[in-house]
Amino acid sequence: MTRRTTGSLTEDLLPAFHQRMKDELTFPLAWGTSPIRDFPRWREAARAEVEAALLQPRTREEIPFAPVTLDERTAGGLRRRTVEFTLSRYGRARGLLLLPPGPGPFPAVLLLHDHGARFDIGKEKLIRPADGDPRLTPAREWADRYFGGRFVGDALAARGYAVLAVDALGWSERGPLSYEDQQALAANFYNLGSSLAGLMAHEDLRAAEFLASLPETDSARTGALGFSMGGYRAWQLAALCPDLGAAVAVCWMTTLKEMMVPGNNTLRGQSAFHMLHPGLYRHLDIPDIASLAAPRPLLFQAGAEDDLFTPEGVARAHARMRAVWESQHAGDRLTTTVWPGHGHVFTPDMQDEAFSWLDTWLAGP
């Protein structure tokens, strides 16, 4: 709930001098602004700044995934596997893996679930739970509300992709977290010298590496797809993981200054902590971070009626990224679409576009 105040704070709990602070953000490390003119050198320097902001330094020694299959069954022509593996140096997690018929290796997509202020389901938002699983009913409700009744992972697997979904900390089997407790969890991470958002980014990297390591998948044809917070996670993963072949980010892209406007959901805090890297915006704007993925293929989809992101912010972010990809003679590898009449959703028509786009970049020989 927004607390109405006067004097030094605005109604959205911004400092009264927030505009002066926004004006001080010049994003000096952005491509084209940075004094580094060699693109690979710029990308290396900028990625190092992002990785430092994660407060999750990657360990020098390789941590074995040590996967264990907990359950496997065939349903609807797909192999459905529940697998447990070492997600980070802090512990193990379970994932839902769908495999098409045949031996493979298959093109593969890591599915990154949204936030949605609903924590009893995570990976189940994208991959249908097994019959009898108590999460099946809420998962169906979620698919009906945001995905036109489809389970996105099942649809992709039926198309010939291996797909994996893993819970972020606080969701489904790794929770459930309550909405009110998010700030406390994030604060406790900061007190431990770490970051909730940084952990999520690090775990997404590990999950992508695990998927690419499976004998049934083709490591050279591995991508990511996510909606809402999952869209943020998808382009962030592409920025941090040079080996990721392609990524689809649905309903999460904007410029920072156009996002931090009165009434925006981000100003409420709470869920924003999953996407806050301390101090990073002193160096790079949001589309600048995503541009670390260039010149690899990325698809950004937005709803024209999405009330979480201003049209100006979306348009400026798309233009910023377009300039980067075109500077590397790779404009055909960046696709940005804005869907008239669509809000904060990933409808079947949007999915069809995303799946066809993935076929272009991952499913070919």
For each residue, the residues with C-beta under 8 A, 3 or more apart:
1:
2: 11 12 13 268
3: 11 13
4: 11
5: 8 9 10 11 13
6: 9
7: 16
8: 5 15 16
9: 5 6 13 14 15 16
10: 5 13 14 15 16 18 262
11: 2 3 4 5 262
12: 2 262 263 264 267
13: 2 3 5 9 10 267 269
14: 9 10 18 260 267
15: 8 9 10 18 21
16: 7 8 9 10
17: 20 21
18: 10 14 15 21 22 260
19: 22 23
20: 17 23 24
21: 15 17 18 24 25
22: 18 19 25 257 260
23: 19 20
24: 20 21
25: 21 22 256 257 281 282 285
26: 33
27: 30 33 281 283 284 285 288
28: 33 34 283
29: 33 34 45 46 49 283 284 288
30: 27 33 34 284 285 288 291 320
31: 34 39 42 46 288 291 324 327
32: 323 324 327
33: 26 27 28 29 30
34: 28 29 30 31 42 45 46
35:
36: 41 42 45
37: 42
38: 41 42
39: 31 42 43 294 327 328
40: 43 44
41: 36 38 44 45
42: 31 34 36 37 38 39 45 46
43: 39 40 46 47 292 294
44: 40 41 47 48
45: 29 34 36 41 42 48 49
46: 29 31 34 42 43 49 50 283 284 288 289 292
47: 43 44 50 51 239 240 292
48: 44 45 51 52
49: 29 45 46 52 53 280 283 284
50: 46 47 53 54 239 240 277 280 284 289 292
51: 47 48 54 57 58 240
52: 48 49 55
53: 49 50 195 198 277 278 279 280
54: 50 51 195 197 198 201 202 277
55: 52 193 194 195 198 277 278
56: 194 195 198 199 201 202
57: 51
58: 51 202 205
59: 63 89
60:
61:
62:
63: 59 86 88 89
64: 86
65: 85 86 210 213
66: 85 86 92
67: 83 84 85 210
68: 83 84 85
69: 72 81 82 83
70: 82 83 84 94
71: 80 81 82 130
72: 69 79 80 81 82
73: 79 80 130
74: 77 78 79 80
75: 78 80 130
76: 154 158
77: 74 100 101 158
78: 74 75 98 99 100 101 154 157 158
79: 72 73 74 98 99 100 101
80: 71 72 73 74 75 96 97 98 130
81: 69 71 72 96 97 98 99
82: 69 70 71 72 94 95 96 97
83: 67 68 69 70 94 95 97
84: 67 68 70 92 93 94 95
85: 65 66 67 68 92 93 95 210
86: 63 64 65 66 91 92
87: 91 92 93 166 203 206 207 210
88: 63 91 199 202 203 206
89: 59 63
90:
91: 86 87 88
92: 66 84 85 86 87
93: 84 85 87 166 167 173 174 203
94: 70 82 83 84 166 167 173
95: 82 83 84 85 123 164 165 166 207 210
96: 80 81 82 123 124 127 129 153 164 165 166
97: 80 81 82 83 162 163 164 214
98: 78 79 80 81 127 153 154 156 157 162 163 164
99: 78 79 81 104 106 157 162 216
100: 77 78 79 104 106 157 158 160 161 162
101: 77 78 79
102: 106
103: 216
104: 99 100 162 215 216 217 218
105: 215 216 217 218
106: 99 100 102 160 161 162 216 217 218
107: 160 161 162 217 218 221 222 223 358 362 363
108: 161 162 163 164 211 212 214 217 218 221 222 223 362
109: 156 161 162 163 164 222 223 224 225 358 362
110: 163 164 165 204 207 208 211 222 223 224 225 237
111: 123 126 127 152 153 156 163 164 165 224 225 226 230
112: 165 204 224 225 226 229 230 231 233 234 237
113: 122 123 125 126 165 167 168 171 226 229 230
114: 125 146 226 227 228 229 230 231
115: 228 229 271 274
116: 125 142 146 228 229
117: 179 271
118: 121 138 142
119: 122 170 171 172 175 176 177 178 179
120: 135 138 171 172 175 176
121: 118 124 125 135 138 139 142 171 172
122: 113 119 125 165 166 167 168 171 172 173 174 175
123: 95 96 111 113 126 127 165 166 167 171 172
124: 96 121 127 128 129 133 135 136 138 139 142 165 172
125: 113 114 116 121 122 139 142 143
126: 111 113 123 151 152 153 163 165 230
127: 96 98 111 123 124 151 153 154 163 165
128: 124 136 139 151 153 154
129: 96 124 133 135 136 139
130: 71 73 75 80 133 136
131: 136
132: 136
133: 124 129 130 136
134: 137
135: 120 121 124 129 138 139 172
136: 124 128 129 130 131 132 133 139 140
137: 134 140 141
138: 118 120 121 124 135 141 142
139: 121 124 125 128 129 135 136 142 143 151
140: 136 137 143 144
141: 137 138 144 145
142: 116 118 121 124 125 138 139 145 146 147
143: 125 139 140 146 147 148 149 150 151 152
144: 140 141 147 148 149
145: 141 142
146: 114 116 142 143 227 344 345 346
147: 142 143 144 150 151 152 227 345 346 347 348 351
148: 143 144 345 347 348 351
149: 143 144 348
150: 143 147 154 155 348 351
151: 126 127 128 139 143 147 154 155
152: 111 126 143 147 155 156 225 227 346 351
153: 96 98 111 126 127 128 156 157 163 165
154: 76 78 98 127 128 150 151 157 158
155: 150 151 152 158 159 351 355
156: 98 109 111 152 153 159 161 163 225 355 358
157: 78 98 99 100 153 154 160 161 162 163
158: 76 77 78 100 154 155
159: 155 156 355 359 363
160: 100 106 107 157 363
161: 100 106 107 108 109 156 157 358 362 363
162: 97 98 99 100 104 106 107 108 109 157 211 214 216 217
163: 97 98 108 109 110 111 126 127 153 156 157
164: 95 96 97 98 108 109 110 111 207 210 211
165: 95 96 110 111 112 113 122 123 124 126 127 153
166: 87 93 94 95 96 122 123 203 207
167: 93 94 113 122 123 171 172 173 174 175
168: 113 122 171 174 200 203 274
169: 174 175 177 196 199 200 203
170: 119 174 175 176 177 182 185
171: 113 119 120 121 122 123 167 168 174 175 176 177
172: 119 120 121 122 123 124 135 167 175 176
173: 93 94 122 167
174: 93 122 167 168 169 170 171
175: 119 120 122 167 169 170 171 172
176: 119 120 170 171 172
177: 119 169 170 171 181 182 185
178: 119 181 182
179: 117 119 182 270 271
180: 183 270
181: 177 178 184 185
182: 170 177 178 179 185 186 270 271 273 274
183: 180 186 187 269 270 273
184: 181 187 188
185: 170 177 181 182 188 189 196 273
186: 182 183 189 190 195 196 197 273 274 276
187: 183 184 190 191
188: 184 185 191 192
189: 185 186 192 194 195 196 198 199
190: 186 187 193 194 195 278
191: 187 188
192: 188 189
193: 55 190
194: 55 56 189 190 198 199
195: 53 54 55 56 186 189 190 198 199 276 277 278
196: 169 185 186 189 199 200 273 274 276
197: 54 186 200 201 273 274 275 276 277
198: 53 54 55 56 189 194 195 201 202 277
199: 56 88 169 189 194 195 196 202 203
200: 168 169 196 197 203 204 233 274
201: 54 56 197 198 204 205 233 236 237 240 277
202: 54 56 58 88 198 199 205 206
203: 87 88 93 166 168 169 199 200 206 207
204: 110 112 200 201 207 208 224 233 236 237
205: 58 201 202 208 209 237 240 241
206: 87 88 202 203 209 210
207: 87 95 110 164 166 203 204 210 211
208: 110 204 205 211 212 222 224 237 241 243 244
209: 205 206 212 213 241 243
210: 65 67 85 87 95 164 206 207 213 214
211: 108 110 162 164 207 208 214 217 222
212: 108 208 209 217 219 222 243
213: 65 209 210 217 219
214: 97 108 162 210 211 217
215: 104 105
216: 99 103 104 105 106 162
217: 104 105 106 107 108 162 211 212 213 214 221 222
218: 104 105 106 107 108 221 222
219: 212 213 222 243
220: 245
221: 107 108 217 218 245 362 363
222: 107 108 109 110 208 211 212 217 218 219 243 244 245 362
223: 107 108 109 110 244 245 246 247 248 358 361 362
224: 109 110 111 112 204 208 233 234 237 238 244 246 247 248
225: 109 110 111 112 152 156 230 234 247 248 250 354 358
226: 111 112 113 114 229 230 231 232 233 234 248 249 250 252
227: 114 146 147 152 230 231 250 251 252 346
228: 114 115 116 231 232 250 251 252 344
229: 112 113 114 115 116 226 232 233 252 271 274 275
230: 111 112 113 114 126 225 226 227 233 234 250 252
231: 112 114 226 227 228 234 235 248 249 250 251 252 253 300
232: 226 228 229 235 236 249 252 275
233: 112 200 201 204 224 226 229 230 236 237
234: 112 224 225 226 230 231 237 238 247 248 249 250
235: 231 232 238 239 247 249 252 253 289 290 293 298 300
236: 201 204 232 233 239 240 289 290
237: 110 112 201 204 205 208 224 233 234 240 241 244 247
238: 224 234 235 241 244 246 247 290 292 293 296 298
239: 47 50 235 236 289 290 291 292 293
240: 47 50 51 201 205 236 237 292
241: 205 208 209 237 238 244
242:
243: 208 209 212 219 222
244: 208 222 223 224 237 238 241 247 293 296
245: 220 221 222 223 296 297 361 362
246: 223 224 238 296 297 298 299 358 361 362
247: 223 224 225 234 235 237 238 244 293 296 297 298 299
248: 223 224 225 226 231 234 298 299 301 354 357 358
249: 226 231 232 234 235 252 253 290 298 299 300 301
250: 225 226 227 228 230 231 234 301 346 350 354
251: 227 228 231 301 302 303 306 308 309 344 345 346
252: 226 227 228 229 230 231 232 235 249 309
253: 231 235 249 286 287 290 300 302 309 314 317 318
254: 258 259 286 309 310 313 314 316 317
255: 258 259 285 286 287 313 316 317 320
256: 25 259 260 281 285 286
257: 22 25 260 313
258: 254 255 261 309 310 312 313 316
259: 254 255 256 264 266 286 309 310 313
260: 14 18 22 256 257 264 266 267
261: 258 264 310
262: 10 11 12 267
263: 12 267
264: 12 259 260 261 267 308 310
265: 268 271 308
266: 259 260 272
267: 12 13 14 260 262 263 264
268: 2 265 271 272
269: 13 183 272 273
270: 179 180 182 183 273
271: 115 117 179 182 229 265 268 274
272: 266 268 269 275 276
273: 182 183 185 186 196 197 269 270 276
274: 115 168 182 186 196 197 200 229 271
275: 197 229 232 272
276: 186 195 196 197 272 273
277: 50 53 54 55 195 197 198 201 280
278: 53 55 190 195
279: 53 282 283
280: 49 50 53 277 283 284 289
281: 25 27 256 284 285 286
282: 25 279
283: 27 28 29 46 49 279 280
284: 27 29 30 46 49 50 280 281 288 289
285: 25 27 30 255 256 281 288 289 320
286: 253 254 255 256 259 281 289 290 317
287: 253 255 290 291 316 317 318 320 321
288: 27 29 30 31 46 284 285 291 292 320
289: 46 50 235 236 239 280 284 285 286 292
290: 235 236 238 239 249 253 286 287 293 298 317 321
291: 30 31 239 287 288 294 320 321 324 325
292: 43 46 47 50 238 239 240 288 289
293: 235 238 239 244 247 290 296 298
294: 39 43 291 321 324 325 328 330 333 334
295: 325 328 329 330 333
296: 238 244 245 246 247 293 333
297: 245 246 247 333 334 335 357 360 361
298: 235 238 246 247 248 249 290 293 321 333 334 335
299: 246 247 248 249 335 336 337 354 357
300: 231 235 249 253 318 321 334 335 336 337
301: 248 249 250 251 337 338 339 346 350 353 354
302: 251 253 306 309 314 336 337 338 339
303: 251 306 338 339 342 343 344 345
304: 311 338 339 340 341 342
305: 341 342 343
306: 251 302 303 309 314 342 343 344
307: 343 344
308: 251 264 265 344
309: 251 252 253 254 258 259 302 306 313 314
310: 254 258 259 261 264 313 314
311: 304 314 315 338
312: 258 315 316
313: 254 255 257 258 259 309 310 316 317
314: 253 254 302 306 309 310 311 317 318 338
315: 311 312 318 319
316: 254 255 258 287 312 313 319 320
317: 253 254 255 286 287 290 313 314 320 321
318: 253 287 300 314 315 321 322 336
319: 315 316 322 323
320: 30 255 285 287 288 291 316 317 323 324
321: 287 290 291 294 298 300 317 318 324 325 334 336
322: 318 319 325 326 331 334 336
323: 32 319 320 326 327
324: 31 32 291 294 320 321 327 328
325: 291 294 295 321 322 328 330 331 333 334
326: 322 323 329 330 331
327: 31 32 39 323 324
328: 39 294 295 324 325
329: 295 326
330: 294 295 325 326 333 334
331: 322 325 326 334
332:
333: 294 295 296 297 298 325 330
334: 294 297 298 300 321 322 325 330 331
335: 297 298 299 300 357
336: 299 300 302 318 321 322
337: 299 300 301 302 353
338: 301 302 303 304 311 314
339: 301 302 303 304 342 347 349 350
340: 304
341: 304 305
342: 303 304 305 306 339 345 347 350
343: 303 305 306 307
344: 146 228 251 303 306 307 308
345: 146 147 148 251 303 342 350
346: 146 147 152 227 250 251 301 350 351 354
347: 147 148 339 342 350 351
348: 147 148 149 150 351 352
349: 339 352 353
350: 250 301 339 342 345 346 347 353 354
351: 147 148 150 152 155 346 347 348 354 355
352: 348 349 355 356
353: 301 337 349 350 356 357
354: 225 248 250 299 301 346 350 351 357 358
355: 155 156 159 351 352 358 359
356: 352 353 359 360
357: 248 297 299 335 353 354 360 361
358: 107 109 156 161 223 225 246 248 354 355 361 362 363
359: 159 355 356 362 363 364
360: 297 356 357 363 364
361: 223 245 246 297 357 358 364
362: 107 108 109 161 221 222 223 245 246 358 359
363: 107 159 160 161 221 358 359 360
364: 359 360 361
365:
